[in-house]
Amino acid sequence: KGAALDVFSTEPLPADHPLWSYENVIVTPHCSSVYEGWEEKALDMFADNLSRYRRGEKLLGVVDPMRGY
């Protein structure tokens, strides 16, 4: 078992933080959402949501704080 962690309360994660020493933990620099083609996908979603907004329709990807995220 292990973990891949991307977001921390203090960033960047200090060099002396214990998480760096675990062999079963991967630490990334707050970039887990970056992948090939992400910029085009984000732009497409923005354009789609802008059109939806102008038409008075429900937007995609809306965060609902009542659901706990």
C-alpha positions as CSV (number, residue, x, y, z in Angstrom):
1,K,0.0,0.0,0.0
2,G,1.0,3.6,-0.5
3,A,-0.1,7.1,-1.3
4,A,0.4,9.8,-3.9
5,L,0.0,13.2,-2.4
6,D,-0.2,16.5,-4.3
7,V,-1.6,19.1,-1.9
8,F,-0.3,20.1,1.6
9,S,-1.2,22.7,4.2
10,T,2.3,24.2,3.7
11,E,3.7,24.4,0.1
12,P,6.1,23.6,-1.0
13,L,6.5,20.7,1.4
14,P,9.6,21.4,3.5
15,A,12.7,19.4,2.7
16,D,12.8,18.0,6.2
17,H,9.2,16.8,6.3
18,P,8.8,13.1,7.2
19,L,6.7,12.3,4.2
20,W,9.8,12.6,2.0
21,S,11.4,9.6,3.8
22,Y,8.6,7.0,3.1
23,E,9.3,4.6,0.2
24,N,5.6,4.0,-0.3
25,V,4.7,7.8,-0.7
26,I,5.0,9.8,-3.9
27,V,5.0,13.6,-3.4
28,T,4.2,15.8,-6.3
29,P,4.5,19.6,-6.5
30,H,0.7,20.4,-6.6
31,C,0.5,19.5,-10.3
32,S,-1.6,16.3,-10.4
33,S,-4.2,18.0,-12.7
34,V,-1.6,18.7,-15.4
35,Y,-1.6,16.2,-18.2
36,E,-1.2,16.3,-22.0
37,G,-4.1,18.1,-23.5
38,W,-5.4,19.6,-20.2
39,E,-5.2,23.2,-21.5
40,E,-7.4,22.4,-24.5
41,K,-9.9,20.6,-22.3
42,A,-10.0,23.4,-19.8
43,L,-10.5,26.0,-22.6
44,D,-13.3,23.9,-24.1
45,M,-15.1,23.6,-20.8
46,F,-14.8,27.3,-20.2
47,A,-16.2,28.1,-23.7
48,D,-19.0,25.6,-23.1
49,N,-19.8,27.1,-19.7
50,L,-19.7,30.6,-21.1
51,S,-22.3,29.6,-23.7
52,R,-24.4,27.9,-21.1
53,Y,-24.2,31.0,-18.8
54,R,-25.3,33.3,-21.7
55,R,-28.3,31.0,-22.4
56,G,-29.2,30.8,-18.7
57,E,-28.4,27.1,-18.5
58,K,-26.9,25.1,-15.7
59,L,-23.1,25.2,-15.7
60,L,-20.8,22.1,-15.8
61,G,-18.4,21.3,-13.0
62,V,-20.0,23.5,-10.3
63,V,-18.7,22.8,-6.8
64,D,-21.3,22.2,-4.2
65,P,-19.9,23.1,-0.7
66,M,-22.8,21.3,0.9
67,R,-21.4,18.0,-0.4
68,G,-18.2,18.5,1.5
69,Y,-15.8,19.5,-1.1
